[in-house]
Amino acid sequence: MKAKAKIKWTLDILMTIALFFLMGYQFWGETAHEWIGTGMFVLFIAHQIGNLNWYKSLLKLKSISIRGKHCAMRTVWYFINVLTLAAMLALMYSGITMSRHVFVFLPVRGGMALARRLHILGSYWGYLLISLHLGLHWGMVLNLVVKKNMQQHKYQSAGFMAGLLIAAYGFYAFMKRDFLTYMFLRSEFVYLNYEESELLFFADYLALMGLCIFIAYYGTKLVKKMGSG
């Protein structure tokens, strides 16, 4: 793998891990949450710098063609990327506005109510969108970590069944964690269970990520299959 690709992959992995831990606010507390969020902000900026060519292609509209069998896939790809960018910008702005530790030196006053809403929306939408984004690249992940002889039909079937089971539990966790409530801002206050098991919490969020990866990865394969038919 080229050095630039390795850097991009490293940034993606670190951002995913950071967001994963940011969702567990109740386990680390406010100060740690802000510092991890700041690290996420730095990684996000670096990620954007590394993807300047993507923005250039978006502005020139070269990659979104209304013709060809890849049109639907490209549209989904850009749609998820743009929404992910919006969620991350909402998180960055709201996190800085509400900061009581890291960015307290900034002359930011007021706007707390809006910032709180944006932070909830950015957190829950952002977690799912980044997971979907990871799922769009899951084929490349498998190519890196799975040997070629493991990509035979029988192993693909086993992988699909394992992914399906994880996705099923992920959907259960999605409902149990009231994601829809926060994604559509039906409540402006997030319920945090400070006594729950950390293991169970992270198992739920890993499964949620697995659900999104499953949807994006196999959805991509389905779209490509339909486009080639």
Buried (B, 14 or more C-beta within 10 A) or exposed (E): EEEEEEEBBEBBEBBBBBBBBBBBBBBBEEEBBBEBBBBBBEBBEBBBEBBEEEEEBBEEEEBBEEEEEBBEBBBBBBEBBEBBBBBBBBBBBBBBBBBEEBBEEEEBEEEEEEBBBBBBBBBBBBBBBBBBBBBBBBEEBBEEEEEEEEEEEEEEEEBEEEBEEBBBBBBBBBEEBBBEBBBEEEEEEBEEEEEEEEEEBBEBBBBBBBBBBBBBBBBBEEBBEEEEE
